[in-house]
Amino acid sequence: MSVTSFRLNRRLSVKSLIAMLLLSGVLLIGCGSGSGPEGSAAGVVFDESGNLVRNARVYYDRDDNSADDKETRSSTTGSYTLQHLPKGNIILRTEVSVGSTRYYGQNVAQINQGETARNVNIVVYPDSTIGGIKGVVQDRYGNVIEGARVFARQNDGSTLSSGVAVTNQYGEYKLSGLRDGQVYALVTNALGFGTDSDTVTIEAGQNLTYNFMLPNPTDPAIVAPADFSAQAFTSPTDVTRSAKVKAAVENVKRLMYPKNAARTKSKTTRATALGNIIEMDLYWTRPAFSDLLGYGIYRGATAGSLVNVGFLRDPLAEVYADANADLIEGNTYVYAATSLNTSYNNGYGESGFSNTWSVLALGDLVDQGVTTSPLTFHWSPATGATNYAVYVFDNYPTFYQSARWTNFSSPVTGTSVAYGGSSLVSGNTYYYMIVGLADYDTPTASWNSNTFSSVYSFVAP
């Protein structure tokens, strides 16, 4: 783990990336015109307890009775794919009724031509527990601003990213699906303007009106993100085919690192020897200065070869997931982040680098079965892993399932470990996952590199 903090040469600047995003309509487009190039979105529908929701209606509705409206239903595993969506930032909505209770949720999908926006996951809440905000965004002269973004994040820190809405050609926005009783920080900005902010306590069944006025940009001193760190995760192949396995992996991550339970998502790749998914999660503390536009994300093989790989357009965010197809098993990657303000232009308006952080992409972790007398778990060594832990569950370990036993606090260095929990019921089926670990970091109290097996089961002798 490296903690150097100095300005580095960039082979690809955020200027180039923002230029490409502007050309593709990613940064400043409204809610979609319904015409032009098409793309798709895919994800999973959950309820507030993390349970998968089947047969939920997932739809894109232009609110103008257009024939361009699209809809689909979530499968038995809660997953959905919605095709033929217009390019730009669009709102996907979800609704389902259970008995007399209607559940609703929404998320913003960034649609690019010919691509599928993956992991556009949607959480649904009972209608009686949600509210929202709406309003108009203007400049200091009263002119409406199209393409401004309104961000809302819970003040209690329970989420690491924001809900977001994008203003239309009339400067109007509507951000729904927020939990009642929660206090949200609101931030509104646009490239070339200053920032306006507020706080709101959400009321169930109400769309509270919050109008914003964006001043001229103040061009403040730009501060880099602080406390930057990274973690590498290699997941089993099953997560691309089974929403249950994906939920199990996320559940074990939550048990291992509770503070990082709320995570943003990005597209997945299949890069390890067995086709498993590698994802790098980056964390930081949000800098305290006005007119923060977002963050530049940099990656390289060394601290001296960082290249821009992403732009996160969320001033309230404190996490980013990099799951690019370039990530390869056994390689070490160095990361850093920068801050950008709303005056960004031609390379001006970007901070220096945060401290850098290096992580190793571990290899696949393969189970070798369970033996009895005593009950012992076995596995093959994973490339790069130095320690191993096992999690045992009474039920299939989807979201919010607690482990019956784990040796995570005292992981072993070999390829087997004996069960050390309370007595099992003979004839009952139990489930387990194996985790490979490397490079423990004391300040963050976490392992920098992690790899997960799939979910396996055994019958207690």
C-alpha positions in Angstrom: 0.0 0.0 0.0 1.4 3.3 -1.1 0.5 6.7 0.4 2.5 9.1 -1.8 0.8 12.4 -2.7 2.2 14.3 -5.6 1.3 15.5 -9.1 1.8 12.9 -11.8 1.9 13.0 -15.6 -1.4 12.0 -17.2 -1.6 10.2 -20.5 -5.3 10.8 -20.7 -6.7 13.8 -19.0 -10.2 14.3 -17.5 -10.5 17.1 -20.1 -10.5 14.4 -22.8 -13.0 12.2 -20.9 -15.4 15.1 -20.2 -15.2 16.1 -23.8 -16.2 12.6 -24.8 -19.0 12.6 -22.3 -20.3 15.9 -23.5 -20.3 14.7 -27.1 -22.2 11.5 -26.1 -24.7 13.5 -24.0 -23.7 11.8 -20.7 -23.0 14.9 -18.7 -25.6 17.5 -19.6 -28.4 15.7 -21.4 -31.9 15.8 -20.0 -34.1 12.8 -19.4 -34.0 11.4 -22.9 -35.6 12.4 -26.1 -37.0 9.0 -27.1 -35.3 9.1 -30.5 -31.8 8.4 -31.8 -29.4 5.7 -30.8 -30.5 3.0 -28.4 -29.1 1.0 -25.5 -30.2 -1.3 -22.7 -30.3 -1.5 -19.0 -30.1 -4.5 -16.7 -30.1 -5.0 -12.9 -31.9 -6.6 -10.0 -35.0 -5.5 -8.0 -34.7 -5.7 -4.2 -37.0 -4.8 -1.3 -35.7 -2.8 1.7 -34.7 -6.0 3.5 -32.5 -7.1 0.6 -34.9 -9.8 -0.7 -35.1 -10.4 -4.4 -38.4 -9.2 -5.9 -40.0 -11.2 -8.8 -42.6 -10.1 -11.3 -42.0 -6.4 -10.6 -42.9 -4.1 -13.5 -39.7 -2.2 -14.6 -40.4 0.6 -17.1 -39.2 3.7 -18.8 -42.1 6.3 -19.1 -41.6 9.6 -20.9 -44.6 11.0 -19.1 -46.1 12.1 -22.4 -48.1 9.0 -23.5 -45.4 8.3 -26.1 -45.1 5.1 -28.0 -41.5 5.1 -26.9 -42.4 3.9 -23.4 -40.7 0.6 -22.6 -41.4 -2.0 -19.9 -40.5 -5.5 -18.7 -40.9 -7.8 -15.7 -38.3 -9.0 -13.2 -37.6 -12.7 -13.3 -37.9 -15.3 -10.5 -34.4 -14.2 -9.4 -35.3 -10.5 -9.4 -33.3 -9.6 -12.4 -34.4 -7.6 -15.4 -33.2 -6.4 -18.8 -34.9 -3.4 -20.5 -34.0 -2.9 -24.2 -34.4 -0.2 -26.9 -33.9 2.7 -24.5 -32.9 6.2 -25.7 -29.4 7.5 -25.2 -28.8 9.7 -22.3 -29.7 9.9 -18.6 -33.2 8.4 -18.1 -35.2 7.4 -15.1 -36.2 3.7 -14.7 -39.2 3.1 -12.5 -40.3 -0.1 -10.7 -43.6 -1.1 -9.1 -45.1 -4.2 -7.7 -48.2 -5.0 -5.6 -48.2 -7.6 -2.8 -51.7 -8.0 -1.5 -53.0 -4.5 -1.0 -49.6 -2.9 -0.6 -47.9 -1.2 -3.6 -44.2 -1.0 -3.7 -42.3 1.6 -5.8 -38.7 2.5 -6.6 -36.6 4.2 -9.2 -33.0 4.8 -10.4 -31.2 6.8 -13.1 -29.6 4.8 -15.9 -26.9 6.2 -18.1 -27.6 4.8 -21.6 -25.0 4.7 -24.3 -25.5 3.6 -27.9 -25.2 -0.1 -28.4 -24.3 -0.8 -24.8 -26.0 -2.3 -21.7 -25.9 -0.2 -18.5 -25.4 -3.0 -16.0 -26.1 -3.1 -12.2 -28.9 -0.5 -12.5 -30.4 -2.1 -9.3 -33.6 -0.7 -7.9 -34.8 -0.9 -4.3 -38.6 -0.7 -3.8 -40.3 0.6 -0.7 -44.0 0.6 0.3 -45.8 3.5 -1.1 -46.8 4.6 2.5 -43.1 5.1 3.4 -41.7 7.1 0.5 -41.8 10.7 -0.7 -39.7 12.9 -2.9 -38.8 16.4 -4.0 -39.4 18.4 -7.1 -38.7 21.9 -8.4 -37.0 24.1 -10.9 -33.3 25.0 -11.3 -32.5 28.5 -12.6 -29.5 30.8 -12.9 -29.1 34.1 -11.1 -31.1 35.9 -13.8 -34.1 33.6 -13.7 -33.2 31.6 -16.8 -34.0 27.8 -16.5 -31.0 25.4 -16.7 -31.4 22.2 -18.7 -29.1 19.3 -17.7 -28.5 20.5 -14.1 -28.2 17.6 -11.6 -29.9 17.5 -8.2 -28.3 15.1 -5.7 -29.8 13.8 -2.5 -27.9 11.8 0.1 -29.0 10.7 3.6 -27.2 12.7 6.3 -26.7 9.7 8.5 -24.1 8.3 6.1 -25.9 5.0 5.6 -25.4 5.4 1.8 -22.1 6.1 0.0 -23.7 7.6 -3.1 -26.6 9.8 -4.0 -30.0 9.7 -5.5 -30.0 12.0 -8.6 -32.3 13.7 -10.9 -31.5 15.7 -14.1 -33.5 18.8 -15.2 -35.4 18.8 -18.5 -35.6 21.6 -21.0 -37.8 23.6 -18.7 -35.4 23.4 -15.8 -37.7 21.0 -14.0 -36.7 18.0 -11.9 -38.4 15.3 -9.8 -36.6 13.0 -7.5 -38.8 10.2 -6.0 -38.3 7.0 -4.0 -36.7 8.7 -0.9 -37.4 7.2 2.5 -39.8 9.1 4.8 -38.4 10.5 8.1 -34.8 10.7 6.7 -32.9 13.9 6.5 -31.2 14.3 3.1 -28.5 16.7 2.1 -29.3 18.3 -1.3 -26.7 19.6 -3.7 -27.5 21.1 -7.2 -24.9 22.1 -9.8 -24.0 22.2 -13.5 -20.9 22.7 -15.4 -20.2 26.4 -15.7 -22.3 27.4 -12.7 -21.9 27.5 -9.0 -23.6 25.3 -6.4 -26.8 25.6 -4.4 -27.5 23.3 -1.5 -30.1 22.6 1.2 -31.4 19.9 3.5 -34.8 18.2 3.6 -36.7 15.8 5.8 -38.8 13.5 3.5 -42.5 13.2 4.2 -44.3 10.1 3.1 -46.7 10.6 0.1 -45.4 14.1 -0.5 -43.3 15.6 -3.3 -41.9 18.7 -1.5 -41.0 21.7 -3.7 -37.3 22.8 -3.6 -36.3 25.3 -6.2 -32.6 26.1 -6.7 -30.7 29.1 -8.0 -27.2 28.4 -9.4 -24.9 31.5 -9.0 -21.8 32.1 -11.1 -19.0 29.8 -10.3 -16.7 30.9 -7.5 -13.7 29.0 -8.7 -12.6 28.1 -5.1 -9.3 26.5 -4.1 -9.7 22.8 -5.1 -8.9 20.2 -2.5 -8.1 16.6 -3.4 -10.2 13.8 -1.8 -8.8 12.8 1.6 -8.3 9.3 3.2 -8.2 7.6 -0.2 -8.1 3.8 -0.1 -9.0 0.8 -2.3 -10.0 -2.8 -2.1 -9.9 -5.6 -4.7 -12.7 -8.2 -5.0 -12.7 -11.3 -7.2 -16.2 -12.9 -7.3 -17.2 -16.3 -8.6 -18.4 -16.8 -12.2 -21.9 -17.6 -10.9 -22.6 -13.9 -10.1 -23.1 -13.4 -13.9 -25.7 -16.1 -14.1 -27.4 -16.2 -10.6 -28.8 -13.2 -8.7 -28.8 -15.4 -5.6 -25.1 -16.0 -5.8 -24.5 -12.3 -6.4 -26.6 -11.5 -3.4 -24.6 -14.0 -1.3 -21.3 -12.4 -2.3 -22.6 -8.9 -1.4 -23.9 -10.3 1.9 -20.5 -11.7 2.9 -18.8 -8.4 1.9 -21.3 -6.7 4.2 -20.4 -9.0 7.0 -16.6 -8.5 6.4 -16.7 -4.8 6.0 -19.9 -3.3 7.4 -18.9 0.3 6.8 -18.6 -0.3 3.1 -21.9 -2.1 2.8 -23.5 0.6 0.6 -21.6 0.6 -2.7 -22.0 2.0 -6.2 -21.9 -0.4 -9.1 -20.4 -0.4 -12.5 -20.2 -2.8 -15.4 -18.7 -6.3 -14.8 -16.0 -8.1 -16.7 -14.8 -11.7 -16.9 -11.0 -11.5 -16.5 -9.6 -14.4 -14.4 -8.6 -17.9 -15.4 -12.1 -19.3 -14.6 -13.9 -16.2 -15.9 -14.5 -14.7 -12.5 -15.3 -11.0 -12.0 -12.7 -8.5 -10.7 -13.9 -5.3 -9.1 -11.8 -2.5 -7.4 -13.8 -0.5 -4.9 -12.3 3.0 -4.1 -13.2 5.0 -1.0 -12.4 8.5 0.2 -13.6 11.4 2.4 -15.4 14.1 0.4 -13.5 17.4 0.3 -15.1 20.4 1.9 -15.3 23.1 -0.7 -18.1 24.7 -2.7 -18.8 24.1 -6.4 -17.5 20.5 -6.4 -18.5 18.9 -9.7 -17.2 15.4 -9.2 -14.1 13.2 -9.2 -11.5 12.0 -11.6 -10.5 8.4 -11.2 -6.9 7.3 -12.1 -5.3 3.8 -12.4 -1.9 2.6 -13.4 0.7 -0.2 -12.9 2.8 2.2 -10.9 2.4 5.6 -9.2 4.2 7.2 -12.1 2.0 5.8 -14.8 -1.5 6.8 -13.7 -4.1 7.1 -16.5 -7.6 8.5 -16.2 -10.2 5.7 -16.3 -13.4 7.4 -15.1 -15.3 10.5 -14.1 -17.8 10.3 -11.2 -20.4 13.0 -11.6 -21.6 13.0 -8.0 -20.2 15.7 -5.6 -21.7 13.8 -2.6 -20.2 10.4 -3.4 -17.5 8.7 -1.5 -17.1 5.4 -3.3 -16.4 4.3 -6.9 -16.4 0.7 -8.3 -14.0 0.0 -11.1 -14.8 -3.3 -12.9 -13.1 -2.5 -16.2 -12.3 -5.3 -18.7 -8.6 -4.3 -18.4 -8.3 -5.8 -14.9 -6.4 -9.0 -14.8 -5.8 -11.7 -12.2 -2.4 -11.5 -10.5 -1.7 -7.9 -11.5 -1.1 -5.0 -9.0 -2.9 -1.7 -9.7 -2.3 1.7 -8.3 -5.2 4.2 -7.9 -5.7 7.8 -7.0 -8.5 10.4 -7.3 -8.8 14.1 -8.0 -11.6 16.7 -7.4 -13.1 18.8 -10.2 -15.0 22.0 -9.7 -17.8 23.4 -11.8 -15.4 25.8 -13.6 -13.6 22.9 -15.2 -12.3 23.8 -18.7 -9.3 22.7 -20.7 -7.6 21.1 -17.7 -8.2 24.0 -15.4 -10.3 23.3 -12.3 -8.9 20.0 -11.2 -7.1 19.3 -8.0 -3.8 17.4 -7.5 -3.9 13.7 -6.8 -5.1 12.2 -3.5 -2.7 9.8 -1.9 -2.2 6.7 -4.0 -3.2 3.1 -3.1 -2.1 -0.2 -4.6 -4.1 -3.4 -4.6 -3.5 -6.9 -6.0 -6.2 -8.7 -8.1 -6.4 -12.2 -6.6 -7.1 -15.3 -8.5 -10.0 -17.8 -8.4 -10.9 -19.6 -5.2 -12.0 -23.2 -5.8 -13.7 -25.4 -3.2 -12.4 -28.9 -2.6 -15.2 -30.2 -0.5 -15.9 -31.0 3.2 -14.6 -33.9 5.2 -16.0 -35.1 8.6 -14.5 -36.2 11.9 -13.9 -33.4 12.5 -15.9 -31.3 10.0 -13.3 -29.6 7.9 -13.5 -27.3 4.8 -10.9 -27.6 2.0 -10.0 -25.5 -1.0 -7.3 -24.9 -3.6 -4.9 -21.9 -3.1 -5.9 -18.8 -5.0 -3.3 -16.8 -6.8 -1.9 -14.0 -4.5 -4.0 -15.0 -1.4 -2.1 -15.4 1.9 -4.9 -16.1 4.3 -8.3 -17.8 4.2 -11.6 -17.6 6.0 -14.8 -19.6 5.9 -18.4 -18.4 6.5 -21.1 -21.0 7.5 -24.8 -20.2 7.3 -28.0 -21.9 8.5 -29.8 -20.7 5.3 -28.8 -19.7 1.9 -26.7 -16.5 2.5 -28.6 -13.8 0.6 -28.8 -10.3 1.9 -28.9 -9.8 5.7 -28.2 -13.4 6.6 -25.9 -13.6 9.6 -23.2 -16.2 9.7 -23.5 -19.2 12.1 -19.7 -19.3 12.3 -16.6 -17.7 10.7 -12.9 -17.6 11.3 -12.6 -14.2 9.6 -11.1 -12.6 12.7 -8.4 -15.3 12.7 -7.9 -16.5 9.1 -5.7 -19.5 8.4 -2.7 -19.6 6.0 -3.2 -23.1 4.7 -5.9 -24.7 2.5 -8.2 -26.2 5.1 -9.9 -25.2 8.4 -11.9 -27.2 10.9 -15.4 -26.0 11.9 -15.3 -24.2 15.2 -18.9 -23.2 15.8 -21.8 -24.5 17.9 -23.2 -28.0 17.4 -24.9 -28.7 14.1 -28.2 -30.6 13.7 -27.5 -34.0 12.1 -29.3 -34.3 8.7 -29.7 -30.5 8.3 -28.3 -28.7 5.3 -25.9 -25.8 5.8 -24.3 -23.4 3.4 -20.8 -22.0 3.3 -18.5 -19.7 1.3 -14.7 -19.4 1.4 -12.8 -16.1 1.2 -9.1 -15.6 0.2 -7.3 -12.5 1.6 -4.1 -10.6 1.1 -2.4 -7.4 2.4 -4.1 -6.5 5.7 -4.2 -2.7 6.3 -4.2 -1.7 10.0 -5.5 1.9 9.6 -8.6 0.8 7.7 -8.9 -2.5 9.5 -9.5 -4.4 6.3 -7.8 -6.6 3.8 -6.9 -4.8 0.6 -7.4 -7.9 -1.7 -10.2 -10.4 -1.4 -11.5 -13.3 -3.5 -14.7 -15.3 -3.0 -15.7 -18.9 -3.8 -19.2 -19.7 -4.9 -21.9 -20.9 -2.4 -21.7 -24.5 -1.4 -23.7 -26.8 0.9 -23.2 -29.8 3.1 -25.4 -32.1 5.2 -24.4 -32.3 8.8 -23.3 -35.8 9.9 
